[in-house]
Amino acid sequence: MKIFPAIDIKDKKCVRLVKGDFDNKTEYKMSPFEQAEKYKDHGFKNLHIVDLDGALTGKTINLGIIQDIVYKFNLKVEIGGGIRNLDSIQKYIDVGVDKVILGSAAIKDKDFLKKACEKFPNKIALGLDAKKGYLSVSGWKENSNQSTMDYLKEVNDYGVSRLIYTDINRDGMKQSPNFDETSKVAEKSNCPVIISGGVSSLEDIKIAKTLQNIEGIIVGKAIYDGDIQLEELVKEDA
């Protein structure tokens, strides 16, 4: 089970949003670089980064910060947030990012996802953000009217290397992930799944370890708020 500590970047700061709401955010004192250094010092090997500026603009605004993190700490970074074209994917891969997460753009345009998987084999992760079984897009502001399972069936053979499943209603709420829905997704998915949204305790990690086709779990707000200690969390990282 891989543990992915999370860093969300907005205006060069670490932030956490509640249910993806930009008006409901907490800013933290540590810079993204300092936070990544802290994770590295504790022994973590993987890192989940969301560029919230990128999500709003569709540009690789924080590419320099991400490049510094990859180069200095040699962490396996997965990056998401407003990645809408092959050029942006190339930029991230050129600075050494391990996986590039495609979300809204891949849901709106399945052909884009297919081309990305063909051009960048083993580098594309698919981010599926769902609310009550239906996918949301554009920073969770729009419901796509597409069921998670129907969409997954259509793209399952494209060659995605990793799937990140987030229950929006759990994100930032520390109420435990939606394990039931995640298990259904993992059962159908041709690639391993990362659990995202709502992790509140080490008990959630232990439950995740019992599920099939789960590669890892993302932990964000529970770290920042001190509910989970990094010294304990890293012991679950394999």
C-alpha positions as CSV (number, residue, x, y, z in Angstrom):
1,M,0.0,0.0,0.0
2,K,1.5,3.3,-1.1
3,I,0.8,6.3,1.0
4,F,0.5,9.6,-0.9
5,P,0.8,12.6,1.4
6,A,-1.0,15.5,-0.4
7,I,0.1,19.0,-1.3
8,D,-2.5,21.4,-2.9
9,I,-0.9,24.5,-4.2
10,K,-2.6,27.9,-4.5
11,D,-0.8,31.2,-4.9
12,K,2.5,29.4,-4.0
13,K,1.0,28.3,-0.7
14,C,-0.2,24.9,0.7
15,V,-3.9,25.0,1.1
16,R,-6.7,22.5,1.7
17,L,-10.2,22.9,0.3
18,V,-13.5,21.4,1.7
19,K,-15.3,19.5,-1.0
20,G,-13.3,21.4,-3.6
21,D,-14.7,24.8,-2.7
22,F,-12.2,27.6,-3.4
23,D,-14.2,29.8,-1.0
24,N,-13.8,27.3,1.8
25,K,-10.0,26.9,2.0
26,T,-7.4,26.8,4.8
27,E,-3.9,28.2,4.1
28,Y,-0.9,26.7,5.9
29,K,2.3,28.4,6.8
30,M,4.7,25.9,5.2
31,S,5.5,26.4,1.6
32,P,4.9,23.5,-0.8
33,F,8.7,23.0,-1.0
34,E,9.0,22.9,2.8
35,Q,6.1,20.5,3.1
36,A,7.6,18.1,0.5
37,E,10.9,18.3,2.4
38,K,9.0,17.3,5.6
39,Y,7.5,14.3,3.8
40,K,10.8,13.2,2.4
41,D,12.5,13.6,5.8
42,H,9.9,11.3,7.3
43,G,10.7,8.6,4.7
44,F,7.7,8.9,2.3
45,K,8.5,7.9,-1.3
46,N,5.3,9.2,-3.1
47,L,3.6,12.5,-3.3
48,H,0.3,13.7,-4.6
49,I,0.2,17.3,-5.8
50,V,-2.7,19.3,-7.1
51,D,-2.0,22.6,-8.8
52,L,-5.2,24.6,-8.0
53,D,-3.9,27.6,-10.0
54,G,-3.7,25.2,-12.9
55,A,-7.1,23.9,-12.3
56,L,-8.5,27.4,-12.5
57,T,-6.4,28.5,-15.5
58,G,-5.5,25.4,-17.5
59,K,-1.8,26.4,-17.4
60,T,1.2,24.9,-15.7
61,I,1.6,27.8,-13.4
62,N,3.5,26.1,-10.6
63,L,5.8,24.0,-12.8
64,G,8.9,25.6,-11.2
65,I,7.8,24.6,-7.7
66,I,7.1,21.0,-8.8
67,Q,10.4,20.8,-10.7
68,D,12.2,21.8,-7.5
69,I,10.4,19.2,-5.5
70,V,11.2,16.4,-7.9
71,Y,14.8,17.4,-8.4
72,K,15.7,18.1,-4.7
73,F,13.8,15.2,-3.0
74,N,13.7,12.4,-5.6
75,L,10.0,11.7,-4.8
76,K,7.6,9.9,-7.1
77,V,5.2,12.7,-7.8
78,E,1.8,12.5,-9.3
79,I,0.5,15.9,-10.4
80,G,-3.0,17.0,-11.4
81,G,-4.9,20.2,-11.9
82,G,-6.1,21.7,-15.1
83,I,-4.0,19.5,-17.5
84,R,-5.8,19.9,-20.8
85,N,-3.4,19.3,-23.6
86,L,-0.4,17.1,-24.6
87,D,2.0,20.0,-24.3
88,S,1.3,20.4,-20.5
89,I,1.7,16.6,-20.0
90,Q,5.1,16.8,-21.8
91,K,6.2,19.7,-19.6
92,Y,5.5,17.7,-16.4
93,I,7.2,14.6,-17.7
94,D,10.2,16.6,-18.8
95,V,10.8,17.8,-15.2
96,G,10.6,14.2,-13.9
97,V,7.0,13.8,-12.7
98,D,6.1,10.1,-12.3
99,K,2.4,10.3,-13.2
100,V,0.3,13.0,-14.8
101,I,-3.4,13.0,-13.6
102,L,-6.0,13.8,-16.2
103,G,-9.5,14.7,-14.9
104,S,-12.1,17.0,-16.4
105,A,-10.4,17.2,-19.9
106,A,-10.3,13.4,-20.1
107,I,-14.0,13.1,-19.0
108,K,-15.1,15.7,-21.5
109,D,-12.9,14.3,-24.3
110,K,-12.2,10.6,-24.2
111,D,-10.1,10.9,-27.4
112,F,-7.7,13.2,-25.5
113,L,-7.3,10.5,-22.8
114,K,-6.7,7.9,-25.4
115,K,-4.0,9.9,-27.3
116,A,-2.3,10.8,-24.0
117,C,-2.1,7.1,-23.0
118,E,-0.7,6.2,-26.4
119,K,1.9,9.1,-26.4
120,F,3.0,8.7,-22.8
121,P,2.7,5.0,-21.9
122,N,2.6,4.2,-18.1
123,K,2.6,7.9,-17.3
124,I,-1.1,8.8,-17.3
125,A,-3.3,8.6,-14.3
126,L,-7.1,9.1,-14.6
127,G,-8.8,11.2,-11.9
128,L,-12.4,10.3,-11.4
129,D,-14.2,12.7,-9.0
130,A,-17.7,11.5,-8.2
131,K,-20.8,12.6,-6.4
132,K,-23.5,10.0,-5.8
133,G,-22.2,7.8,-8.6
134,Y,-21.9,10.6,-11.2
135,L,-18.7,12.3,-12.4
136,S,-18.1,16.0,-11.7
137,V,-15.8,18.2,-13.8
138,S,-14.4,21.7,-13.9
139,G,-13.2,21.9,-10.3
140,W,-16.3,20.0,-9.2
141,K,-18.5,22.9,-10.3
142,E,-20.3,20.9,-13.0
143,N,-22.0,17.5,-13.0
144,S,-21.1,15.6,-16.2
145,N,-24.4,13.6,-16.1
146,Q,-22.2,10.6,-16.8
147,S,-22.1,7.7,-14.4
148,T,-18.7,6.7,-13.1
149,M,-19.2,3.1,-14.1
150,D,-20.4,3.8,-17.6
151,Y,-17.5,6.1,-18.2
152,L,-15.0,3.6,-16.8
153,K,-16.3,0.8,-19.1
154,E,-15.7,3.1,-22.1
155,V,-12.1,4.0,-21.3
156,N,-11.0,0.8,-19.5
157,D,-8.8,-0.4,-22.3
158,Y,-7.1,2.9,-23.1
159,G,-4.0,2.1,-21.2
160,V,-4.4,4.3,-18.1
161,S,-1.7,3.3,-15.6
162,R,-3.5,4.4,-12.4
163,L,-7.0,5.5,-11.4
164,I,-7.6,8.0,-8.6
165,Y,-11.1,7.8,-7.3
166,T,-12.4,10.7,-5.1
167,D,-15.8,10.9,-3.4
168,I,-16.4,14.6,-3.5
169,N,-18.7,14.6,-0.5
170,R,-16.0,13.1,1.6
171,D,-13.1,15.3,0.5
172,G,-11.7,17.5,3.2
173,M,-14.4,16.3,5.6
174,K,-12.3,13.6,7.5
175,Q,-15.3,11.3,7.6
176,S,-13.5,8.3,6.1
177,P,-13.4,7.4,2.3
178,N,-16.3,5.9,0.5
179,F,-14.8,2.4,0.6
180,D,-18.0,0.7,-0.8
181,E,-18.0,2.8,-4.0
182,T,-14.2,2.7,-4.3
183,S,-14.3,-1.1,-4.1
184,K,-16.9,-1.2,-7.0
185,V,-14.6,1.0,-9.1
186,A,-11.5,-1.1,-8.3
187,E,-13.4,-4.3,-9.2
188,K,-14.1,-3.0,-12.7
189,S,-10.9,-1.1,-13.3
190,N,-8.2,-2.6,-15.5
191,C,-5.6,-0.6,-13.6
192,P,-4.9,-0.2,-9.9
193,V,-6.9,2.4,-7.9
194,I,-5.8,5.1,-5.5
195,I,-8.3,6.0,-2.7
196,S,-8.9,9.7,-2.3
197,G,-11.1,11.9,-0.1
198,G,-12.0,11.8,3.6
199,V,-9.1,9.9,5.2
200,S,-9.4,10.6,8.9
201,S,-7.3,8.0,10.8
202,L,-4.8,5.2,10.6
203,E,-7.8,2.9,10.8
204,D,-8.9,4.1,7.3
205,I,-5.4,3.0,6.0
206,K,-5.8,-0.4,7.6
207,I,-9.3,-0.9,5.9
208,A,-7.8,0.2,2.6
209,K,-5.2,-2.5,2.8
210,T,-7.9,-5.2,2.9
211,L,-9.4,-4.1,-0.4
212,Q,-8.6,-5.6,-3.8
213,N,-6.9,-3.8,-6.7
214,I,-6.0,-0.8,-4.4
215,E,-2.5,0.6,-5.1
216,G,-2.5,3.3,-2.5
217,I,-4.3,6.1,-0.6
218,I,-4.0,9.9,-0.5
219,V,-3.9,11.6,2.9
220,G,-4.3,15.4,3.1
221,K,-6.2,17.4,5.7
222,A,-5.8,14.8,8.4
223,I,-2.0,15.4,8.2
224,Y,-2.3,19.2,8.2
225,D,-4.7,19.2,11.1
226,G,-2.6,16.8,13.2
227,D,-5.1,14.0,13.3
228,I,-2.5,11.6,11.8
229,Q,1.1,11.8,12.8
230,L,3.6,11.3,10.0
231,E,5.8,9.1,12.2
232,E,2.8,6.6,12.4
233,L,1.6,7.1,8.9
234,V,5.0,6.3,7.3
235,K,4.9,2.8,9.0
236,E,1.9,2.0,6.8
237,D,3.8,2.9,3.6
238,A,5.1,0.0,1.6
